[in-house]
């Protein structure tokens, strides 16, 4: 049907319009198709197809078929795009302007990480107040030691009364705290969720408030052992996160997905972009998170895009990858814990 449609004379004087929420990322060997509105598996096309798709904005289908500068099956490409609902045939392409590639968040800080170890003596009231002043959206508290349910609840209470959308705990497994205890806490404090690492088994428990607060309140056990911040930074195709909306995808293009609007406090209280990084901007005991966020050097990591990083700039997954700037020799090196080679894909 689609091939007949394209070959029909009345349709060749049309434009092939690619929908605004369908994105193509050209890599060294192939092009990734990302459709944020659809949480599906990744799809790929040859780079020659990508180059032809760029022509669709300015040329009629008939002209592209006649010129065919990349010597491909243009009709087959259009048939593929129509079948997969990546676009439509239109009379006037100017009625469908390209999406404006801008990213904005009202939050000075989107995400904060607080690490806990044996030596940690954090002032959670100070941290909560300063993160609230930065309009922080999400807080993640990671513990590399086992802590009891009373300590956990005490930490939670320090963050209550503020405007955090979520408070996620990543805690070391202990027999002294049951999954029912975690679920009860999450029910009492609906913004809280738990991931329990170093567990004997992988297990997921749905929130007791499922249907009311569907994204939070869960308890997830994982066998993964997380002994320190050095365990972070692993990158592979299995842990790529499919963008849920255009806003998420555009952030990956214009900002650093790992460090953008993020602030961290390591187990010793040092303020960093990420607990795994060496660069420190002072200690939370004597330094304000608000003052650190005003530093140009601190914010500079937010803008290290994948197009600036060696090897990553040639990777078709670059805009959907979280990146890692901690385990690198130089600021713009490929993440040490990424084994994917875009030149051999």
N, C-alpha and C positions, 0 to 999 in steps of 0.2 A: 504493500500500500504506500509506504513512505517513498520507495524508489519511484513508483509511478507518479506520485505527487511532485517530486523534485523534477522529474523529467518532463512533466507537463509544461507546455510553453507558457501558459499564463502564470506559472509560479516561478519561472526562472528570472522574471523581472522583479523579484522580491529580494529582501535582505534576510539573512539568517541572524536573528537576534538571540544572543546568549543571555539567559536570565541573570539578573544582578546578584543573585545569591549562589551562583555557580562560579568557582574559582579554579584557575589552571596554574600550576606551578611547574615551570620548566626546569628539569634537572639536567645533568650531564648526558644521560642516556635515554630518559623518558620523562613524560609529563604527568604529574599527579592531578587528578580531578577531585576537588573537595566541594561538597555540597552541605554547608552547615545545617541547613534545615532538615536534612535527612541523616540520621545516625546510622550509617551503613559502612560496609567494608570499602577499602580504598579502591579506586579505579584508575587505570593508566591508559595513555595513548602515546603513540610515537611523537617525537619532537616535531617532525614535519607537519603533523596534524595541528600542533599548537601554533606553528608559524602561519598556517592557513587560517586558523580561527582568528588571529589578529587582523586579518584582512576583512573579516565580516563587518567590522564597524564602519567601513568606508566604501565597500564595493558591493555591487549587486551580485547575486548568485551567478547569473549568466556570465558576467565579466570574469569572475574568479574561475569558473569552469573553463572558459576560453583561454585565459592566460596561464592558469595552473603553474605558477612559478616553482612549486616544489614537487611537481610531477607525481601527484598522489591521486587517489580515487576521491575526488571532491564530493561526488554524489553519495559515495559510501560513507564519507565522514558526516555529511549532513543527515543522512539516514540514521546513523548511529546517535547523533545528538538529539534528533527528534524522538527516536524510540525510547531514549533514556530520560526524556523530559528535561533536557538541559537548555532548551530554547524553543523558539517558534519562528515561523516565516511571517514577516511583516512587510507592509508597503513602505513605511517611512521610519527609518532607523533613528531619525532625530527626535522622535517622540519618546525614545527610551534612552535617556542620557546615562552614561556610565556612573556607577556608584562613586561617591566621593570618599576617598580613602583617608578618613580621619578617625582618630581614636581619642575618646575623652572619658574621664571618670571624675565625679565630684569628690572622691575620696583622696586625700593627700596620700594615705597609705591604704592599699587594698588588702594586703596580707602581712601578718606578723608571725614570727616563729620564736618560741621561747624554749630553750633546751634546759633540761634538768639532769644533774648528775649528783654524786655523793657530796661534792663540795659546794653545790649551789645554795645560795642564800638570797634569793630574789625578794625584792619588795614588790609584791604583786599589786598592792594598792597604787603605788607610784606608776608602775608599768601600765595598769589599766587606765588610770587617769590620763596619762600622756598619750596612749594609743587612742583614747576617746577624743582627745583634742585634735588628733590627726584624722579624725573621721574613719578610723580603721574599720574595715568591713569584716575580715575574717581573722581569727586568732587560732594558731596551732601550737599546742603545748606538747613537747616530746620528752619523754622520760626514758633514760637508759638504765634506771634502777627501778626496782619494785617499790611502789608506794601504796599505802593503805587507803581504804575508802574514805576515811576521815580527812586525810591530807588532800585527797582529790576534791572532796566537797568544799573544803576550806578555800582552795584555789578558785573553784567555780564561783563561790560567793563574792570573791574579790572583783570578779568581772561582771557580776550582775548589776543592774541599774544603769548600764551603759548601752550604747546602740550597736553592739556587735551583732552581725547577722548570724555568725556561727562561731562556736568554740569547739575545736576538734582536739581530742586527746590521743596521742600515740604513746601507749604505755607498755611497759614490760610485763609479761605474763607473771601472775602469782596465783597460787592455789587459795590464797586468803581472800580473794575477791571473786565472787561468782558473776556469771553473765547477768543473772537476775538483779544483782546489786547495781551493775552498770546501767541496765535498762531502767531501773527505778530512778536513778539519778537523772538520766536523760529525759524521763517523763516529768520529773519535778522541775527540771531546767531545760525547756524545749529547744534551746539553741545548741545543746551539747550532743556530741557524738563521740564514740570510742573506737579506736583501732588498737588491738592488743597484739603486740609482736612477740616473737620468740615463744610462740604457743605450741603445744603438742600437736595441734590439728588446725586445719583451716575450717572456719565455721562462721556463718553469718546469721545474725539475729535481727529481725526487722523491728523497727521502732514500735513501742506500745502506743504511739500516737500516729501510727500510719494512716494516711488519708487526711490528717489534719496538718502535720508538718512532715511531708513525705521525704524531704531531702536530708533531714537530720534525725537524731535520736536513735540511730542504729548502733549495733555493737558488732564489730568484725574481728575475728581472730585470724592471725596469719602465722605460718611457720617461719616466715622470714625473720632472721636474727638481725636486730638493729642495736649494735653495741655502742655506737658513737656517731657523730656527724660525718665521719669518714665513710659511712655506709651509704651516703647520699650520692647523687649524681650519675646513677646508672641509666644509660639511654639505649633503648632498642625499639624495634618496631612493635613489640607487644605492649609497651607502655605508652605509646603515642595516644593522646586524647583527642578524639574527634570533636572539633568545635561545635558547640550547640547553637550558635547564632553568628551572624555576620560580625558582630562586635568582637567576639572571641577570635575569629579568624584575622580580622584587621589588626588586632593587638599583636598577633604573631608576625605580621608584616612590618609594622611600624615600631614595635618595642621588643625588649627582651622578655620572652614569656616566663622565664624563671625569676628574674630580679625586678621586673617592672613594678614600681610602687610597693616594694617589699622591704621590710626592716626586720632584723633578727637580733636576739640576745642569746649568746652562747651560754654554756653551763657555768662559765666563770663570770658572767655578767657583762662581757664585752659586747658592744654594739657593732653590728656588721650588716652588710648587705645580705649575707647568708652565713649561718653558723659554721659552715665548712670552709669559708674563705679566711685568708690570713689578714687581710686589711681590716683594721679596727679603728673606730671613730670615738673611742672613749668607753668608760664603764658606766653602766646604768646607775651605780651608786652615786656618781658625781656629775653625770652628764645627762642632759635632757634629750629625749627622743625627738622632740620638736626641733631642737637646735641642730641635731644631726641631719634631719631631713632637709634643712635649709642649705646644707653644704653642697656645692656644685660637684665635688668629687664623688660624694655619695650617690647623687642622682645620676651621674654620668653612666653608671652601669645599666640604668633603665633603658638606654638608647643603643646598646650594643646589639644591633639586629643581626639575624643570620646572614644577611647579604654582606656583612662586614667580616665574617669569620671564615678563616681558611678551611677549605674542603666543604664546610656547611653551605657556603654560597652556591655550590654546585649540586646540592642535594635536593631532590624533589619533595622531601618531607620537611624542609626547613621551616615553613610557616606553621606547621602543626607540631613542632618539637619544642619541648620545654627548655632545652639547652642546659648547660652547667658551666659557670665561669670559675668554679672553685678549683677543680683538678686540671689545671692547664699551666704550661710553662710560661706562655705569654698571653696577654689579655685577649688577643684575637685568634687564638688557636682553637682547633677542633677539640671538643670535650674528650678527655682522656678515657673515660669509661664508655665511649661509643665505639662499637666495632663495625658499624655499617659503613660500607664503601660505595658511595654513589657512582664511582667510575666503573664498578663491576656489576651493577644491578642488572 
